């Protein structure tokens, strides 16, 4: 249990043309930890989230997720890691239009090889967890922004991930809806999931246990809230 | 610690669901791009179906009429004159063992037929006058359309049975049975009209009178122009080889033997070239349809980059993305091909019914149509599917 869920050692990410999105970042995140990654636009927050989420590979350095050295994994293994360990929440929800909230959430299990009936059963439970039992049959366009984001969170947590990555989860929401989403994330953290939140919102960041500040691709500050 | 992770899995049934979901989301575009394939398949199916149905009709006709009819006509003599066969030849042919029935007609080249005696001499209408034996009808499988055939009594008197086209040309319908027409310079009474004779179309434009009547009233000499022979089906070739020598032992080379059913069968082969042309057109439509599907899929991949990114973040492998888009292209093609088969069948059935043919579509036609459809879907879907799978997940997710 002492092994960190996320470990970045001397990680850099260089894009074509020599642009450094990340420079020599070292970061360890423990299991069950709740971390905010803050910083101005272009500071490398999203790049770091993509690398932690195994959607992108580091140019140099070592990235370990749940003990797996990503540099040694093939593309299909990275997909497996995402399917079995990691949940994503996006600023713009990315719900499929035209299908119900229940099926959107059930799709979170699509690549685990579980049959449709069981996927729907678990999706219903996950929607209950985010307080949307009354919205099972609603389609995305029939729901408010907050409800959509809660549906998206249900879709991420239906896989019971060890690590939840949220990219500006409240960015597209009004403050009341945003607060509901924050409460959900805090609840997940209390239940033992490691949660990493990228945010511009200083107030939100201040409420989390740990804040990692980025600037120009470097990790410039990493502080834990005094208990 | 690095125990192997359980690999992500996508159930086959879910690939099907994903493909259907992708199509349902854009119904109009799906219908339009499936239309090309539908038209191609329908065209090819109808062309082949109509052609095979027509052949089936012909085969049915041949099996009804029989392919065992032989005719022996006079060729040219050594000096180039029209040859004739002696009257005894009928009896001689009848003694060939495998012959079932024999009949004959004799031409009266000088006799002309007119509606009445006021018609100018040169408007004879090209109707031939034949002396006919009473058993002619059964031997050539002819049927009476109106009135009756000649019999022992009427064949000795000035009575006539008209072929179908001859009756039409003279303006004589069933209501004019019993009326006289002007034949060979005297009045003959119409006793019957023949239905079209498929095996011997020459009888359609003819006036048939009894042999005794021809000899008594028109001075015919009894020479035979054409002998019709029904042979036992198994012995047709054997009879054929004996026929010339038997019909005219002195000059067997002056006898021309033919098998009337061969002409009908040859007719069936003539439309092959036309069928080929239409099939080519169908193939072009199919090709254009395939390009339409490929185009739709390429656009779909571009539009759905966010969806692809999301699926990758949920654990989809490149293979899963490829399978999804490939399956979607196949379904799209199948939708077009399936409706094309239905339309093609309807067109074939409708046309065949209109012509009074049996509907005959061999099983390989829809099977080949489906295979062609799947191949086109596969070819059209391959490139877009590979493109979708190659998309980097991060690029896909930021594409909104």
Interface residues (C-beta under 8 A of the other chain):
Chain A: X3 X50 X53 X55 X56 X67 X68 X69 X75 X76 X77 X79 X80 X81 X82 X83 X84 X85 X86 X88 X90 X92 X94 X96 X97 X98 X99 X107 X108 X110 X111 X112 X113 X115 X116 X155 X159
Chain B: X1 X2 X5 X6 X7 X8 X9 X10 X11 X13 X14 X17 X21 X24 X25 X306 X307 X309 X310 X311 X312 X313 X314 X315 X316 X317 X318 X319 X320 X392 X393 X394 X397 X400
